[in-house]
Amino acid sequence: MNHKIRKQFAAFFLGCALLISSTPFMAQANPSSHSVANRFTAKRAQFKQTIKATARPYTRTRTTYPASYDLRSLGLLTPVKDQGESGLCWCFAACASMESNALKQGLGTYDLSEVHLGYFGLNGVKNPLPGLEGDTITYTGTYAWYENGAYSGILSRLMMNGYGPVSESDAPLSLLPSAPSESLAYGHNVLTLKQTYEINPGNRKAVKDALMQNGAVVCGMDSSVLDYNINPNPNFNFETDAYYVANSEYPDHDICIVGWDDNYSRNNFSTIKPAKNGAWLCRNSWGTEFGDYGYFWISYEDKGINNDTVYSYVVGPKDSYKKIYQYDGGMRDGYGYENIKAAANVFTATANDELVAISNYLDPTSGTISIYINPSSDNPASGTKVLSQKFTVTHSGFETFALTAPVVLTKGTKFSVVFTFNKPVFLHVDDDDDEESSDGAYYVSDITAHKGESFLLEKGYQTWDTSTDWNCHMKALTGNGSTLIATTAKSGSISILWADITGATGYDVFKKDASGQFTPLTTTPSNVTTYTDSDVTLGTTYEYKVSPKLSSGQPVELTTTGKAILLAPTGLKLRKSGKTLSLSWKKDNMASKYAVYRKVKGGSYKKVKTLSKTTFKDTNVKKGKTYYYYVVGIAANTTKSTKSIIKSITL
């Protein structure tokens, strides 16, 4: 590497290390976890040698926030899971976050595989995608890979490289101790990771912003004192499910933050209390028997949670992109170079492709993205410039930038992607260092870089640097004719959205009919890139096509599928009057009836009533008992919604 560029390392804390099996609670659920617990205690000592993540400043999209917020009430969470004796809390939290984001965007309900992400995150892919040949991840732990923890930074890189997420049914938790098939590494994705936000948890407004914008977020906590054999526990109030650690060196378990309450009383905590009110609503991966059906509260002041980095995931449809041009197949975190004013990757088109997006791993910055055709071997910012567009990044993490216009490439064409920054930056790279594994880690990340692949240009210099020691994180993404997004904002309708295409004077919208032919729905003007189809049958999946009206260039067709669903009932309320518990919820015009489910605390849910009204009075109740309810909508054609939020009340 040219000596003029000084390398820095900003080590990221391997947050979530460690897992549920180290808690006595899990020992109660599974006695065999005792044999595993000591392993994690030893691992924690290793992680003490690592350094806390230093997420960069975050620009919020809001200036005010509600005093309380709960993703459960919005129907934006999938069911709580149980990681069992595995150490995959980091994968369970990441999957829960992505599942929540998919719901938030109207992409549908997903059950993602934690085993798939954990295995390939720590063991690598034996037959990697093109461009990542020679980049390897080798697991070096003493114990089974699924008994060790890790953190979201590994998963972010894994999925941005095109490996996952896949469905739980492809690699279920029950697969352990076996490993998923190597054939599942790629080609089976059900979603595409597009963005990650890395946020300092001490910046509460930034965390709240990410929650409201993207859904559930991932963060680590110190679970080392969450001992169910100590009651009362000074850190955990069993009555209120409130947790607070006043002194902690590092987190050891990943969870999801799913809401907050600024007025949550400090008196709800156990004998060790925070100084002020306010707490995060969190979701665990220890099953519904933990806390309040898998949920609990952590004080804003908790030291464990404030010693980690919050990760927020943004996903897209599985077929968002057809191909990834890339070089960064390693998993080392935080390595990079300072005072960088420009960076580039040079690729060669392997087919006739159409570039539609560019991604990169960045801290908050701004500048210009340019694409050149046939650049010279020593200057990636040469040749024919075919695209230039401004960009701004407001958070640390991966960002995907949709191009303002597709760039058509022919097979064999050499092209470069160049980022020019308005101010010099610290740029993260995929590094091939002599010290391959961070202290406390149990995997080795090794990359193969070649000169002429990646370039850096330092402030004060005119010559680009290229090396065999590192590659840049930028990727070039090609379209596949499926860049439409289908969402459901209202029961009984499907809304399709697409990006504006430069030069289009309008858009023809089609839907495939029963005979398999696309029939016209409408033509929108050039400034309208959305259409809502209300002529749908609940439970049915439809295929749509959008053809832009272009005066020149190759014709473009965008296709997608969307399923007409019945949304979960909202606004569930409970109240008691005498010996009766009354329920009410908001009407959905597409629901012809509703099924009410109930259980007594400690029992199981049973359907107690099916009715057409949006109210129900339960008289079969006993004083002193706590009852839990949820409601499912049912359409005239028997299509069912997902369940509403669960609410409880004590008579």
N, C-alpha and C positions, 0 to 999 in steps of 0.2 A: 504494500500500500504506500502511496506517496506520503512522505513524512509530513507534508504541509497540513494534512488533515489530522487533527487530534481526536483519538477515540475516547469516548466517555461511556460509562456504564451506569445506568439508573436501574438498579435491580428492583424487580417487582416481587412483592411478597407472595409466596406461594400459598395463597389464602385458602382455605378449605381443607387443609390437609387432611382432616383427620377423622372423624366420623363418629357415627352414632354408636358403634359397638363399644366405644370407650365409656358410654354412659350406663350407670346401673339400671336406668329405665329399660334400655334395650336388653340388658342381661335378664330382666324379668320377662321380657317378651320372648327371648330366645336364650336359654341357659348356655348354649355353646359359645355365645359371644364372649364369655369370660376368657377363653383361651386366646382370643384375638386382642383383647383390650390392652394387654401389656405392650403389644407391638406398637400401638399408636402412641402410648405414653412415651416410648423411646423415640418415636419419630418426631414428636413435638420438640424434643431437645434439639434435634437437627434443624428444625425450622426456626429456632431462636436465632440462628446464625444469619438468617436472611434479612432483607431490608424491606421496610414498608413501602408500598407503591406510592408514588408521588404524582397523582393525576393532576393534569394541568387545569388552569381556570376554565370554567364552563359558562357559556353565554346562554342565559335562560330565555325561553320564548314567552314567559308570563311575568307579570309584575306583582300580581296578587294571587293568593292561594286560599282555598277554603280551610276552615279550622280543622276539619276532619275529612277523610277520604277513605273509601273502602272498595277495592276492586271486586269483592265478593258481591256487593249489592248491585254491581253493574253487569254481573254475569260474565266477567272477563277472566275467570280462572277455571282451569280444569281440575278434576278431583285430586285430592291429596294422595300421595303415594307413600309407600314404605320401602326404604332401601335395604331393609333386612340387615344382615351381617356384613354387607359390602361396605367398602370405603368410598362409594361413588356419590357422596353428597354433592360434590362439585358438579357432577353430571345431572343429578336430579334437580338441582337448583337452576341450572342452565336450561334444561328442557322445560321446566315449569315457566321460566321467563319467556321462552320462545313460543310456547303454547298460548300464553297470555297475550303476547303480541299478535299472534295469528288471529285470535278472537277479536282483539282490538281493531284490526284492519279488515275484519270480515272475511278472512281467508278460510274460515272453517275451524272445526274442532279437531285437534291432533293429539295423539298419544305417542310421544317420541321415545326412542330407545336410548336409555342411559348407558347400557352395556356397550352399544356400538361406539359411542363417543369416548367412553373410558378406555376401551381396548385400543382403538386406533390412535387415540391421543397419547398413550404411553408406550405403545409398541410400534407405531408407524405403519405405513402401508408398503407391503412387499413389492407390489407392482404399481408404482405411482402413476399419476396422470402425467401427460406430456409436459416437459419443462421442469419437472421435479425429480427426474432421474438422478440418482446419486445422493439425494437428500434423504437421510435416514434418521429414525428415532429408535433407540434401543433401550428396552427396559432393563434396568440393572438392580432392581430391588431384591431384597432377601426373600420377601414373601410374595404371594400371588399378586398380580397387578391390580386386581379388583379389591385387594385389602389395603392398598395405599391410596392416599388422597392426592389431590393436585389443585388446580385453580382454573378460573375461567379464561385466563390468557391463552392457555393451551388449546382450549376448545374453540376460541375465536379464530386462531390461526388454522386449526384443523378444518373447520367448516368453510372459512374463506378460501381455502385451497380446493374446495369442492367435495370434501369427504363428510357427508351427512348434512342434516340429520335424517335418519330413517325411521320408519314406523316401529313401535314397540313389538309388534307381531313378528318383525324380521329378526330381532335380536332381543328377546325378552329377558327379564331378570332371572327367570327360572333356568336360563341357559347356563348360568354359572354352576360349577367352576369351569365349564368349557368356554372356549373363545368363539366369537362369531366367525363365520366363513370369510376368508379374504375376498371373496367375490362380492361381499356386501360393502366393501370400502367405498365404492362410488357406483353411480348408475342406478341407485335405488333411493335417492333423496326424495323426500316428500315436501321439503321447503328449501329455500335458498337464503343463507345468511347474507344480509346486505350492509348492515351497520352494527357497530358496537360503540357504546358510550362508556367511558371509564371516568368515574366521578369520585371525588373526595367525599366520603360520607358526612364529614363535618359541614359541608355546604348543603344544608338541609333543603334550601329552596331549589337547588339543582337536582337533588334526589326527587323531590316532589314533582318537579317539572318532568323528569324522565318517567315517573310513574303515571302521570296524567297523559303524557304524550305517547308512551310506548307500552305501558302495562307493567307487570311485575318485574322487579329488578333483583339481581343477585348480590349478596353481601356475605361476608364471613362473620362469625361470632365466636366467642370463647365459651365452649360448652363444658369446660373441664370441671366446673363446680355445679353443673346441673345434675345433682345426685338425688335420685328418688329414695335412697335409703336414709337420707337425712330429712326428717320432717318434724318441725318446720326447718326449711332450708333458708339460710339468710339471704340467698341470692334469688330464689324462685318462690313466688307465692302460689301455692297450689290451688287456692280458691279463685284467684283472679287471672291465673296463667300469665303473670307478669315477671319479667326477668331483668336483673341489673347486676353488672359486674363493675365494681369501682376501680379495680386495679387488674390490668391484663397486659401481658407483653405482646400477645399475638392471637389472632383468631385460629380456631382449629376445626371449624365446621361451617359449610356453606348452607345458606337458607335463602329465602326470597322475602323481600319487603313488598307488601301488597297494599299498604295504606298507612294512615297516620291519624293521630288525634293530638292536637296541640294542647288540649285541656285534660289529657289523661292524667289523673291525680297521682302525685308521687306517693300518696298513701296506699295506692293499690299494690305497691311493691312490698317485699318482705322486710326483714329487720334492717337490712342495708338498703337505704333509700337514696335516690338521686336528690340533688338540691332543688330541682324545679320540676314542674309538671311537663308532660309531653312524652309521647312514645310512638315508635313505629309498630304497625301491625305486621306480623311476620308469619310466614308459612314454613313449616318444617317438612322433612321427608322421613318422619318416623311413624307414619300411619295416622289414622284418625283417632287412635286412642290417646295420643299425646295431646296435651293442652286442650284447647277448645276445638275439638275435631280437627286437630292438626295445626291450629293457629294459636299464636300467643303474642304477647307484647314485650318489646324491648325498649328501655328508656333511651331517649335522645342522647343521654349522657354516657351510655354504656361504653366502656373502654375497649372491649373486644371488637364491637362493630365499628368503632371509630378508628381502629388500627388497620382497616382493610380498605379495599377499593370496591366501589359499587360498579357492577356491570349491567348495562341495559342492552338488550338484543332487539334488532329490527330485522324481520324476515320478509321474504317475498315468496311468490309461487315457486313450485319445484322446478318449473321449466323457464325461469326468468331469463336464463342465458344458455346458449348451446355449448359454448367452449370458453375455457379460460386460458389465456396466454399468460404464463407466470414462471417465476424462477425460485420463489421463496418457500421452500419446503421444510425449513427448520422450525424449531420450537423455542429457541432461546429468546429471552425477554429483555428488553431495555437497552440493548446495545445500539450505538449509533455514532454519528459525527456531528460536531457543532459547526456553526457559522456556514451552513449550507445555503446557497442562494438558488440552486437548481439541482434537479435530479432527473434521471431518465432510465428507461429500460428499452432495449432494442430487440424486436422479435422478427421472425420470418413467418409469413402466412402459410399455413399448411394446407389450406383449401381456399376456395372462393368464399370469403367471409364478409360479414357486415358488422363492424364494430358499433356497439350501441352504448357502452358504458366503460368507465375506468374506475378502479378502486385503488386505495392506498391506505397505509397506516400512518396517521398524522396526529400531532398535537394542534391546538387551535392556531389557525393561520389563514392566510388568503394569498391569492396569486392567480396564475394562468395555467391552464392545461392546453398543450399543443400536441398535434400529431403530425409527424413528417413521414413522407414516403421516400425511400431510398436515401437515407442519411449516409454521410461518410463514416468510415470506420473509427475515426477519433473524435467526431463531433455529432452527437445525436440530434442537436438542434440545427441540422443542415438538411439539404435536400429540398423537397417540395412540401411546403406547409399546407395541409389540407383541412385543418381545423384549429381553431383557437377559441377558448371560452374561459371566462372568469370563474373562480371558485372561492368559497369561504367555508371554513370548518370551525365550528363553535365548541368542539369537545375533543378530548383525546379518544383515540380508537380507530377502528376501520370505518372508512366512508366510501360509498359507491356513488359516482357521479354519472348521471345519465347524460349522454352527449346531446348537444343541441341539434345535431343532424347525424344520421348514420354515416359511417365511413366505410366505403366498399373497397375490399381488398381482393386482389387476384392471387391465386396460388403461387408461392415463391417470392412474393413481394416483401422486401425488407421495410419495416416501419418502426418508428420510435414514438414513445409516449414520454413527453417532457413536462415536468412540473417546475414552474418558475415562481419563486416566492417573493412577495412584496417586501418582506424583511427576512434576513437570514434566520434559519431555524436549526434546532437540534433534530436531525432526521434519524429515525429508527431504521435499522437494516437487519437483514437476516445474516448473522455473523458466523464465520467459521473460525473460532478462536481455539488456541491450544487448550484452554480450560473449558472443555466441552460441556460440563455439567455444573450448574449452580450449586453452591453449598447447600446441603440438606435435600437435594433432589435425588431421585432414583431413576433417572433416565439420562441417556446421552443423546444429544442432538448434533448431527454432523451434516454439513452441506457440501455440495460440489458446485463451485462457481467458476465461470470462465470469463476471461477478459473479453470485452465487447458486449457483454450481456447487460450489465448495470453501470451507470455513470453517476458521479457526483461532481458538482462545481462549487468550490469554496469561495467565500467572499474574498475579494482582493486578487483573485487569480482568473486567468483567461483560459487555462487548459483544463479539460475534463479529466477526472481520475476514473480508472476502471481497475478491477482487481480480481484475483482468484480467491479472495478471503471473504467476500460478502456479496450479497445481492439486495436490491431494493425490493420493497414490499408492493410496489405498484403492479396492477394486473390489467390486462385488456380483455374485455368481455364481449362476446359476439351474440347477436340476436338469433332467434330461431323461429320467428313468426308467431310467437306466443307471448308477447309483451303486454297483452291486455290483462287487466285485473278485474275479477268479478267479486262483488261484495253484496252483502244483504244488510241494509239499514232498516228495512221494514218487512214484516212477514208477507210472503206472497209476491215478492218482487225481487228482481236481480238487477243490480246496477253494474254496468261495465265502464271502466275508465281506461284511458290510454294517454300516452305522452304526445304532445304536439310534435308534428313532423314538419320540419322546415320546407316551405314550398307548396304545402298542401292547400288547396282552395276550398276543401271540404272533405267530408268523410262519409262513405256509404257503409251502413250498418246492416248486417245480415244475421239471420238465425237459421240453423239447420232444422228442417221440418221432418215429419214422420217418415218421408220417403228418402231421407238422407241428403236432400238438396238444400243449399242455402237460398233462402228467400229474403227479399229486401224488407227491412223494418223501417228505416228512415234514412235521410241524408242530413247531416249536421253541417253548419257553417264552419269555417276554419278556426274560429275561436271557441268552439264547443267540442270538448273531448270527453263527453260522458253521455250515457244513455241509460234510462231505466225501463226495463221490460216488466210490465205488470201482467201480461198475458202468459202466465206460467201456472203449472200445477205443483202444489207442494209435494216435496219428496222426489221431484224429477230433476235430472241434470240436463242442461241445455248447452249447445255449442254455438258460439258467436264468432263472427268475422267482421273486421273493419278494414275497408280498403280506402286509403287516402287518394284523393284526386290530385294527381301530379301532372304538371305540364311537360316534365322531362324526367329522365332517369328510369331506373328499373322499377317495375310495379312492386308495391309492398302490400302484403296481406298479414294482418295481425289476427290471431285466433286465440280463444280461451274457452273454458267451460265454467259453468256456474250452476250450483244446485239451489233450487227454491226451498227454503227452510222455514219452519215455524219457530220464531224466536221464543226464548224462555219467558214465562210470565214475569212481570216486574211489579215493583211497589208492594210486595207482600208485607202486611201489617198484622200484628197479633195484639189482642187485648182481652182482659178477663173481666167478667161481670158475674158476681155470685158464684154459681157452680158451673159456669159456662166459659169456654174459651172461643173467641170469635176471630176468624181470619177474613181478610179482604185483600184483593189484588187488582191490578189494572186490567181492563178488558183488552183483548186482542181480537180484532174483527175477523181474523182468519181462523180463530179457534172456536169450534162449536161446543166444546165442553172441556172440563178441567178435572184432573185427578189429584186428589189431596193425599199426601203421604205423611205418616206420623210415626214417631217412636218415642218411647220413654227412655230417659237417660240410662245408658247401659244396655239397652235392647237393640232391636233391629227395625228398620223401616217397614211398614206395611201400609197398603192402600186402604184408606178408611172411607173414602167417598169419591164418586164420580158425579159431577153435576154441571149444569150449563151456566149457572150463575157465577159471579165473581166474589161471592161471600159464602162462608161456611161456619156453622156453629157446632162446636164439639161439646156434647154434654156427657160423653162417656169418659170423664176425667175425675181425678181424685185430688183432694186438697193436699198440698205439700209435695206433689210430684212435679218434675220438670219435663215438659213435652217439647219435642222438636218437630218442625213441619217444613215441607216444601211442596210446591205445586208444579205439575206438568200440564202444558197445553196439548189438546188433541184436536186435530182438524177433522173436517167432515169426511175426508178420505182416509182417516185413521193415522195420518202422519203425526208423530209426536215431537214436541219440542224437547230441548234439554231441560233439566230441572231448574227451578228458580233458586234464588238464594235460600239457604236454610236459616230459619229463625227459631228461637226457643223462648219459652215463657214458663214460669212456675205459678201454679194455682195457689 
